[in-house]
């Protein structure tokens, strides 16, 4: 007897099989939704102490910055740093539609390490807007910036996150755009007409 004939002769078994498939599919969907919800809750509670950030490898530091952007609502935040990154280590779009391009400079010695200077900012400035299409271009470090770097950043509309701002951002719950001054206003929705 074929399976089709058997099921036709015993429709109750067919109904039970269909209900089992539908039930397991629904259970799997609910489980996936709950896992996503808990991931969001955990991300909202993400905090780092400066000592934790100092102890990271430079690539792990980039992932930590990515995770902080995700915590703050940038669901598309991605770590892109590596060879040929054209000056961007993290890219993200904030809830207001602004595209963030972030270069990370991790200093193993933290504040005691070498200052981030203008050469790093010049690379970021040359690619942040034209290549990566950034609205907000940022350099984040767990260290400090040289005085010429501060002046250059100011003249080029680059945002700097030094150890102090990083500590406040990483250990708190305020998004980076609330901590930085002069972040461009949110994009206005464009009409499709």
C-alpha positions in Angstrom: 0.0 0.0 0.0 1.4 3.4 -0.9 1.7 6.3 1.6 -0.9 8.3 -0.3 -3.4 5.5 -0.2 -2.7 4.9 3.5 -3.2 8.6 4.4 -6.4 8.7 2.2 -7.7 5.7 4.1 -6.7 7.2 7.5 -7.3 11.0 7.3 -6.9 11.3 11.1 -3.2 10.5 10.7 -2.8 13.1 8.0 -4.5 15.8 10.2 -2.2 14.8 13.1 0.9 15.1 10.9 -0.2 18.5 9.6 -0.9 19.8 13.1 2.5 18.5 14.3 4.3 20.4 11.5 2.4 23.6 12.0 2.9 23.4 15.8 6.6 22.8 15.6 6.9 25.7 13.1 5.0 28.0 15.4 7.2 26.9 18.4 10.3 27.5 16.4 9.1 31.0 15.4 8.2 31.9 19.0 11.6 30.7 20.2 13.4 32.7 17.5 11.4 35.9 18.5 12.2 35.4 22.2 15.9 35.0 21.4 15.9 38.2 19.4 14.1 40.0 22.1 16.6 38.9 24.7 19.5 39.8 22.4 18.0 43.4 22.3 17.7 43.5 26.0 21.3 42.3 26.5 22.5 44.9 24.0 20.7 47.7 25.7 22.5 46.8 28.9 26.0 46.6 27.3 28.6 48.5 29.3 32.4 48.6 29.2 34.8 50.0 31.7 37.8 51.7 30.3 40.1 49.1 31.8 38.1 46.5 29.8 38.6 48.5 26.6 42.3 49.0 27.3 42.8 45.2 27.6 41.3 44.5 24.1 43.2 43.7 21.0 42.7 46.5 18.4 40.3 44.4 16.3 38.3 43.5 19.4 38.2 47.3 20.2 36.5 47.8 16.8 33.9 45.2 17.6 33.3 46.8 20.9 32.6 50.2 19.2 30.3 48.4 16.7 28.4 46.8 19.6 28.0 50.1 21.4 26.5 51.6 18.2 24.1 48.6 18.0 23.2 49.2 21.7 22.3 52.7 20.8 19.9 51.7 18.0 22.1 51.4 14.9 20.8 48.0 13.9 23.0 47.8 10.8 26.3 48.6 12.6 29.1 46.6 11.1 32.8 46.2 11.7 34.6 46.7 8.4 38.2 47.4 9.6 41.1 45.5 8.2 43.5 45.8 5.3 42.1 48.1 2.6 39.4 49.6 4.9 40.0 53.1 3.5 40.0 54.6 6.9 36.8 53.1 8.2 36.6 50.5 11.0 32.8 50.7 11.8 29.9 51.9 9.7 26.4 52.4 11.0 23.1 54.2 10.4 21.6 55.9 13.5 17.8 55.9 14.1 17.7 59.3 12.5 19.1 58.0 9.2 22.5 59.5 9.5 25.4 57.4 8.2 28.3 57.1 10.7 31.8 56.3 9.6 34.1 55.5 12.5 37.9 55.0 12.6 39.1 53.3 15.8 42.6 53.9 17.2 43.3 51.6 20.1 46.2 52.4 22.4 47.6 49.5 24.4 48.8 51.9 27.0 45.6 53.9 27.0 46.1 57.5 28.1 49.8 56.9 28.5 50.1 55.7 24.8 51.0 57.9 21.8 48.6 60.6 20.9 46.5 60.1 17.8 47.8 62.7 15.3 46.8 64.4 12.1 47.9 61.7 9.7 45.1 59.3 11.0 42.6 62.2 10.7 43.8 63.1 7.2 43.1 59.5 6.0 39.6 59.6 7.6 38.9 63.0 6.3 39.8 62.0 2.8 37.5 58.9 2.7 34.8 59.4 5.3 32.5 61.4 3.2 33.5 60.9 -0.4 34.2 57.1 -0.3 32.1 55.9 2.6 29.3 58.5 2.2 29.4 59.4 5.9 27.2 62.1 7.4 29.0 61.9 10.7 32.7 61.1 10.6 34.3 60.1 13.9 37.6 58.9 15.2 37.4 57.0 18.5 40.4 56.3 20.7 40.9 55.0 24.2 43.8 57.4 24.4 44.2 61.1 23.5 44.6 63.4 20.6 47.5 65.7 19.8 46.8 69.5 19.7 47.3 69.7 15.9 44.8 66.8 15.6 42.2 68.7 17.6 42.6 71.8 15.5 42.5 69.8 12.2 39.4 67.9 13.3 37.6 71.2 14.2 38.5 72.7 10.8 37.2 69.6 8.9 34.0 68.8 10.8 35.4 65.6 12.2 34.2 64.3 15.5 36.7 63.1 18.1 36.0 60.6 20.9 38.8 60.7 23.3 39.2 58.6 26.5 36.9 60.8 28.5 34.0 60.7 26.1 34.6 57.0 25.3 34.4 56.2 29.1 31.1 58.1 29.4 29.7 56.5 26.3 30.8 52.9 27.0 29.8 52.9 30.7 26.5 54.8 30.3 23.3 54.5 28.4 23.4 57.7 26.3 24.0 57.3 22.6 27.2 58.8 21.1 25.3 61.5 19.2 24.0 62.9 22.5 27.5 63.1 23.8 29.1 64.8 20.8 28.5 68.4 20.0 27.7 69.7 16.6 26.5 66.4 15.1 24.6 67.3 12.0 20.9 67.3 12.4 18.9 64.2 11.5 18.2 63.7 7.8 14.8 64.9 6.7 12.7 62.3 5.0 12.7 62.8 1.2 9.5 62.6 -0.7 9.3 60.2 -3.5 7.2 62.5 -5.7 
